[in-house]
Structures are given as structure tokens and as C-alpha cells.
């Protein structure tokens, strides 16, 4: 049986990818950021997960305004790296796990989550920056990935409550897959940031740290945060944090905090990162 | 956009609703076209001519040519789509975001280094907090 053993959350700021790709990770600006991921890199090398169900959002790369799926799952053999306007990032293509992805698509839809099924798509920094942060710059990614793309670009994104429940359904789906797989669920994006308008640059460290606390201590409170509160308190793009709740829902009732990191700034954004271990079955 | 009027209470912030997506459809689709190197080259060689291939309003065209990102957002642009324009220009997200504020790029970068913009006073116009 496949099992969800752990979860990772991390911001996915594009400038982090650019810093790595341009060899700037040891600079005064970037070194403190990358230092916060050193523990996690060692941890994941020893964990050696088989598959990551990677929750992220596309940033106008695979999905234009023609079609805007709320929840989509990537079932392809592999996913190309998107050209976001300055050429594709020089990172390996992402290898999928179509058997698990197709099983999950069926399981989730029959579990009343109406997923959009994607058989071909390019993936952008939202998915590749988290991989780079945890795995560095390998020739090939040492893990297979099932991408779950969530619309957080066009209002409204799914609610935090809905995201949490999708996470719970992902856990049921993974646990009903016959193959013996070590699966992690990652939730990416956030934390506080606003990339547009005269209020650009907003950072709310108090909001972010309370959110980090509640990821382990009281996720029920996080599920109830209305969209307006994310926008008002933590910036228009902070609403990406609903994707963290998919990861949290997938880990079950009780989690153990293995690693926590918070850093301001990376470009316009507050970076948050958690590694959580799943320690109990869900209700 | 009555149902989303609560967002109007947040200063300096535009939420990209379905209505704005409809308003900015062609502008944002033009931005997507810049993901292809050939299109980027054609756009850069003659911006006005390239923009004429898209069903844009005059206000949208002028906003693009002036690289006025606040104006593009007012005309239905979404920042993640507009990012294709400044990425094609070789401009960072930090500099592009700064251009929408009342600060210079250096002042804005300095603010970010010191913890970013405080939410104090920019949460709600109505409640003055």
C-alpha cells in the first residue's frame, strides 16, 4: 500500500530559481535563505520518497485565460519546463507517476472532488523552485512528481476548507493505491506578499508566524480564514497559502514538526518553510 | 462587481475577478504570447505593430507601450500575465513591483530588506487601520 509519510511547505518565489540558476546562492542576499533549507536537503536525501504529490499554482504558463481549472491533476509521463518569458529554467524535466496520478484522479472524482485531468502541460517556477530548494541542482530529479495545480490567480480560489478536505481525500486516494510507495505531499506558495499596485511589498510577519504556528497546533483555525483576510492582512498574493492546507489535510490529524524556517525577503516575498511528519491516521 | 466590493476597501489593491478576467482577456492573452522567443523578437522589433495584432483597446495598448503596470491592471491585466512583459524586458519582479508604488526601485528594495511594507494603515480605508 502507498502511504503518506511527510509533508513539506515552501514558498516558490521565481527569484529563488533565478538565484540558483545564475550561481548566486552564496551571495550576501541569498545565503541566509538557502541556509534555511540545508537541514531539509539532508532530511529528504535520507527519506528518499518515491513520489511527491506537489501542490502548486501555475502562473499563466500552462493555463492561459482560455480555461481556468480550480483543481487539476497532471497524469502525464513527464512535464516540460515552461518558458516564462526569459527561456525555460535550466533544470531537468519533471517525471510523472501516471499510474498513481490516474488512480488519484479517479479516486478524487469519485470522492466528490471534480478534478481536471491534464495529459500534457509544462510546469513553471511554482513547481520547479520547491524541487530546487529541496534537491539542489541534480542532473535528474531523484523523485517522481504528481502535480496538483490549484487556481489562485483568478478570484476566487477554492476556500481553505475545501483545500483541507481535498488533502484528506488525497490521503484516502494514496492509501488505496496497491503499490508500496513512500509518498510526500508538498504545499507551495505564500507567505505574505503583494506583487501589484501601490500596496506592493506588503509583508505581515505576525500573520505569517501565526500561520506557521497553527500548521502544527491548530489547523482548524486556518481552515476558516476567509479570502478577504488573506488579502487584507498578508497581501493579494498571500492567498496562495490555501495550497498549504491541502498538504496539511493530507497529513492526518496529528503531525510532528521536524523543521521550520522563515525569512524576509526573497524579492517581494516572505519565505516560509515547514517539514512535517505524519504521525497518526485521520478521523 | 457588487459582490466583490469589500475589496475596494483595501487600498492600492486590485483583485483579479472573473469580470476583470473578461475585461482583460485579450491583453492577458497577448502577454502569454511572449512565452515564445519568436513572438518576443517580433514584439521588441515593433511593439505597436505587434500589439495591433491583438484586440486591445487604445488604453490597453498605451499602457503596455508606456510599461505602466498600474494602468495595465486597471485595464484588466493580471500581474502574472503582465510578468511576461517585464520578463521579456529583462526587468525583475522586484523592479516591476516597485514601479507600481510611489517609491524608486532602490527605495523599494531597501524597504523589502527591512521587512517590507507594514500592513499598519493599509488594511482598510473604511476603518482607517
Interface residues (C-beta under 8 A of the other chain):
Chain A: X14 X15 X59 X60 X61 X64 X65 X66 X68 X82 X83 X84 X85 X86 X87 X153 X154 X155 X192 X194 X195 X196 X197 X198 X199 X200 X201 X202 X203 X204 X205 X207 X228 X231 X232 X233 X234 X236 X237 X264 X265 X267 X268 X270
Chain B: X4 X6 X7 X10 X11 X12 X13 X14 X15 X16 X17 X18 X21 X24 X25 X28 X29 X31 X32 X34 X35 X36 X37 X40 X69 X70 X73 X78 X79 X80 X81 X83 X84 X85 X86 X87 X88 X90 X92 X93 X94 X97 X98 X100 X101 X102 X108 X111 X112 X113 X115 X116 X117 X118 X119 X122 X123 X124
